[in-house]
């Protein structure tokens, strides 16, 4: 049975990759098919276990997302993303809760919980759809940072609204959110910096230990943030982002390991959520879910984008795409288990409404996002692939061995080894081409698909990698064309 589920999950990954549908829908479908109304006839109703496993999966997913976040792209987008994650969440909660109360007839308590639950966006859902549509870095940076940041305040709001008794003073809640975010951010940055420093200066006995160490450090960031009464989710995302931009040893292997764990976490989490839902109970909640989803998608999300991004003068076309790109994925469904665990009245209905809302509107928004990006003429002109560089520390020799892969569309193609202008203390020692290895001369011309071995001393390791990346994106004139990268003098 488990082997069959694994095969179905692998097939779902391939279908998701080729069809453009978010993997969420496929994995939820597997869980529903295995459930008590499906062919598997598995009875599962443990909301508390689902919440615990869901939190653990979210830690892995946020860590994987942070490791893949490029600082140079996200840095200019941080103010806008922070505004969307704080001001935008407040606007979304208020508008959605008002719609749930006045249009659907829910009590204010339940309406506020639903408004908070569905105010978190999902990076995995957004970028699984947009992976074939290259967008300007400003849009991807804002969406990526928003999805990493807004989980934290939303979790705090859902927990507060689900607690026994009403929230008496809103300013106290705002203060608690600010304090928890500050604690989580401080711990995440500290753990990420310490972890990066340690991994770059301590040679582990086996290369396979580096991916495990990175994920362990990210988990420590979450645990430390939660124990300090801060936002563990923000801590793990920031710690992973720091490590992901620190040029750690054996980085390609670490990145691949994190992506694999992310896929496993998504598959397990979505299948479990599919098991938790009871399909025959959803009929009465379909119309309320559609109405609340319509308010969220057509009113709340565009309004939060306009209000939050007003100071940043972002063009209306980009705001339109960001409004439609507010996909809801795993996080809202997992957060909908919090009121079930705390015993909130009507919590099962809240879960059903959120489940239907996420499935229906993801199915509508997901396939139409690439079409909208093309209609708004927001495709990016950047086509050069990033250079693949893997680093292994040579501790006793006080140096580093860089393994460099030249992509098909890299501008390093046609550049002579001498024209790389690597800093003094770095040199290309070996080239592997079509399965043949040779020691290059300064006049050796590099080609697509080449594998290079570059030896660099400790002091120039970063400068050598920066120069290689600059040439990969700007060609042999990268230093003079403003592409960046330090060169030898």
N, C-alpha and C positions, 0 to 999 in steps of 0.2 A: 504493500500500500504506500509506504513512504517513498519507495523508488518510483512508483507511478506519479506521485505528487511532484517529485523532483523533476521528472521528465516533462510533466505538464508545465511546471514553472519555467524550465529552460526554454520550452517552446513559446511560452508567453513573452519571455525577454526578446526573442527573435521577432515575434509578431509586433511587439511594441516598437522595436527599433525600426522596422520597415514600414509600419502603417502610420506612425506619428501619433498614435493614441497613447496617452499617459499609461504607464504600466499599472497605475493604481486600479484602473477598471478591470484589467485582466486578472490581477491577483485577488481582488475582491470577489470576482466571479468564481475563481477556484474555491475560495472559502465558502461562498454561498452554496456551490454545487456539492461540497462535502458536508454541509450542514444538515439539520434535521428536516428541512423541506427539500433537500436535494438528493442526489443519488447515493451519497455517502451515509446519510441518516445519522450524522454525528451530533449528539446533543451537547451543547456547550453554552453556559450562561454565567461564567465567572468573570464579572466586570473588573474585579480587583486584580486578578491575575493579568487580564488584558491590559490594564493600565500600567502595571509594573513592567510587563514585557514591552509595551509600547514606549514607555519612557526610556528603557534600555536601548531599544531600536533607534529612537530619536537621537540619543547621544551619539550612536555610531553614524547616523545619517548627517547630523550637524558636523561631526568631526570630518567626515569625508567631504562635505561641502566646504568647510573652512580650509582644508588642505588644498582644494582646487581653486580657491579664490586668489586671484592675482592682485597684489597690493597696488601695483601701478594703475590698474583699471578701477579698483574700488576706492582709492584715496580721494579722487575728485568728487565721487558720488556720496561720500560719507554724510555730509550735512543734509542732503536731500533724503537719503535713506533713513537717517535718524528722525527727520521730521515725519516721514511716512510711518515709521515704527512707533512714534509716540503720539503726535497730533493726529495722524491719520487713523490710528487705531481708536482713539477717543471718538472721532467723527463717525467711524464705521459702527462702533458699538452703539452710539446714541441713535443714529438713523435706523439701523437694522432693528434695534429693540423697539423703537417707536412703530415701525412697520409691523413687527410681530404682535404688538399689543393692540394697535388700532385696526389693522386689517385682518388679522387672524383671530384675535380675541384672547391671546394668552395673557396670564397675569404678568405684572411687571417683573416679578422675580424670575419667572421662567423666560420672559422676553429678554431680560438683561443677560442671562446666562447664554442664550442662543446668540445674541448679538456679540458677546465676547468670544464664544467658541469659534464662530465662523469668520472672525476678523484676522486670522492668521493665514498668510499665504504660504505656498509650498514651492520651494526652489526646484525640487526634483520634478514635480509635475510641469512647471513652466519650461524648464530647459530640456526636458525630454521631448517636448513638442518643438521647441525652437532650435534644436541642435543643428538642423539643416538650413536654418535661415540666419546667416551671420548679421548681427545687429551692431550698431555703433556702441563703442565701449561705454558711453555715458548711460545708455539704457540698460545694458546688461549689468553694469556696475550697480546702478540704483536697485534693480530688481533682485540681484544677488544679495546685496547687503540688507535690503529690506527683509527678505525671507529669512536671513540669518538672525536679524535683530528682533523682529516683531514677535517671535515665539515667546520671548521672555516676559514682556509686559502682558501679553494675552494670557499666559499661564497664571500669572499673579492675579489678574482680574477674575478668571474663571474660578480659581480657588477661593477668592474673597467672596464672590457672589454665591458660591455653593456652600459657604460656611453657615452654621446655624445663626440665625438672626440677621437683620438687615444691616447694611453699611450706613452708619449714622452720619459720619462726617466725610464728605468726599475728599477734602483736603488732606485728611489723615491717610486715606488710601493712596493719594497721589504721592505723598511723602514716603510711604512704604515702598511704592514702586520705584521711586527715584533711588532710595537707599539700597534696595536689593539689586538694581541694575548697576549702581556704582560699585558695590561689593563684588558682584560677578565680573564686571569689567576689569577691576583691579587684579583679582585673582587669576583671571584668564590670561591677561597680559604678562603677569609675573611668571606663571607656570609655563606659558609658551616660550618666554625668553630664556628661563632657566633650562628648560628641556632642550631648546635649540642649541644653547651654549654647550650643554653636556654632550649631546650627540655629535657635535662638530669637533669636540676636543678629546673625546674618549673613543678609542677604536674597539668596537665590540668584537668578540672572537669569531662571529659568523655574520655574513651579510644578511642572512634571513632574520636576524634578531632586530634589525633596524625598523622594519615595518611594525613588528610587535611592540617595540619600545615606543614608537610614535603614537600608536593607538592607546597604549597604556598611559602615556602622559596626558593625552586628551581626556581619558576617563578620570584620571586623578584631578584634572581641572574641574570637571563636573562635580566630583565628590567633595572637593574642597570648597567650591562655591556653595553647594547645598548645605554643607555642615556649618558654614559661616553665616547661614541665613541670607545668602545672596542668590542671584540667578545662576544656577548651575548650567542652564542651556546657553546663556550668553558667555559664560566662562569657557565652556568646551569649544564653542565656535571661535572665539578670539584666540584661544590657545592654539587651536589647529591652524588658524590663519597665520599666526606668527611662525609656526613651524613650517607651514607650506611655502613661505616666502624666504626661508632662511638658508636655502641651498644645502639641504642636508645630504649626507652620504647615501648612496644607493637610492636616489630619489625616485627614478622610474619604477623600481620594484616596490617602493613604499606606496606610491600613488596607485599602482595596480592592485596592491593588497587592500588598500582602503576602499577602492571602488568595488572590489569583490565583496568585502564585508558589508558595504552599503547596499548592494543588491540583495545579499542574504537577509539583511535587516528589513528591507522593504518587503521582500517576499513573505517572510515569516509574519511580519506585522499585519500586512494586508489580508493574508489568509486567515489569521486569527480574528481580525475584525469582521471578515465575512462570515466566520463561524458564529460570532456573537450575535449577529443580526438574525431576526426571525422574519423571513419574507412575507408570510401571510399576515403579519401584524402591520405591514407598511401601508396597506391600502388606504386606511383612514387618514394617513399623514402625508399623502402625496400632494394634495392640493395646497395645504399649508406650507409644505416645503417649497413648492414652486413659487408661491406668492412671496415668501421670505427671501428666496433666492433671487427673484426678480428685483425686489427692493435693494438687496445687497449688490447685485451686478449692475443695475441700470442707474441707481440713485446713490447708494452709499459709497461704492468704490470710486466712481468718477468724482464725487464731491470731496472725498478724502484726498484724492490726487490733486485736485484743483486748489484746495485750501492749503495742503501741506507744501506744495511746490510753488505757491504764489511768489515767495521771495526770491526764487532761483531763476525766474524768467526762462523756463524750459518751453520750447516750441509746442504748440497745441498738438501737432501730429505725434510727438513723443508722449505727451500726456495721454492722448487717446489710446495709444498702444499699451501704456502702463495701466490704464484703467481696465482694459480688456484682459490684461495679462495677470490679473489677480486671482490665479487659480487656487482653489482649495484642495488639499490633498489629505495626507495621513493625519496631520496635526489636529484639525478640527474633530475628526472622528475619535481620535484618542482622548482629546479634551472632553468630549461628550460623555466619557465614562466617569469623569470626576463627580458630577452630580449623582450618578448612579451609586458610586461607592459611598458618598456622604449621606445618601438617603433623601435627597431632595424630592419633594412631591412632584410627580409627573416626569421624573427623570428618564423613564423609558421612552416616553413620547419625545422628549428632547433629543435623545439618541437617534430615534427613527427619523425625525425631521432632518437632523444634520446629515444622516447617512444618505437619505434621498436627495437632499440639496447638493451634496458634494458630488454624487454620482451623476446626476442629471446635468448640472451646469459644467462639470468637467468635460462631459461628453459633448456639450455644445461649444464651449469655449476652446477646448484643446485643438480640435482639427481646424478651427477657423483662425487661430493665431497666425500661422504662416501666411495665410491669404491676406489677413489684415495688414501684416507687416509689408507685404509686397504692394498692396493698394496705397499704403501711406508712404511708399518709396523710402523705406527705412533700412534697406539692405546696406551692409557695410562693404566698403571697397577694399578692406584689408584682406589679402589672400595668402600672404606668406605664412607658412606653417611655422610654429615655434620649433626651435632647435632642441633635439633630445640630448640632454647631457646627464650622465650618471657619474657621481664622484665617489671614490674610495680613498679614505685617509691612509697615508703611509706614515704611521706614527713615528717609527724609529728613524726614518729618513727626513722627518719634518717636511713632508710634502704631500701632494695629492695626485692621484691618477684619474684623469677625466676621460670618460668614454663618451665620444660625441657621435651622434647619428645625424647625417645630413638628409633632411626630408626631400621629397620629390620637387616641391616648389620653392625650395630655399634659394636665396640669392647668394649663398656661398658657392653654388654651382658656377664653375668657370674661374674661380678665384685661385691664384697661386698660393702655395703655403707661405711664401715670403711676404705676400700681400696681406696676410692676416694681421701682421704687425702686432704680434703678441708681446706683452710686457717682458722685460728682461727677467729671466728666471722661469720662463715657461717655453715649452717647445713641443712641436708635433713629432712624436717619436715613431709612430707606426700608422700605416693606412691599410685598411682591409677593403678590397674592391673585388666584387664578383668571386668571393671565396679565396682570393689570393692576398697574402700579406706582404708588404714591402716597406722599407724605410724611405720616406720621402726626401727629395731634395728641395731646396728653396723654390725651384721653378716648377715643381710638381703641381699640376692643375687638379683641383678637387672636383668631384663629380657627384651627381645625385646618387643617393644610396650608399655613399662611402661611410665607413666607420673609422673614426680617428681615435688614437690614443694620445692624449696630451698630458705631459708631466709638468706640474707647477709647484714651485716652492710655497710654503705656508704664507709668506707675506703677499704674494701676488696671485693667490688662488682665485679670489673674488674678481680681481681685475681681469684675469685671463678669461673667466667665464663670461663676464660682462662684454669683453671684446668679441668673443665668439658669437654671442647672441646678437651683438650689433651688426656684425658682418652678415649674419644669417638673414637679417631683416633689411639691411641697407646696402649690402654689397661691399666691394673693396674700398669705396669712398665713404664708408659710414662715419668715420671720425670727422671728416670735413663737411659732410652734409647735415650734421646735427643729429645723426641717428643715435649717438651716444657710444659709450664704451671707451675705456681708457686705453691708450696705446703707448708703445715704447717711445722714449724720447732719444 
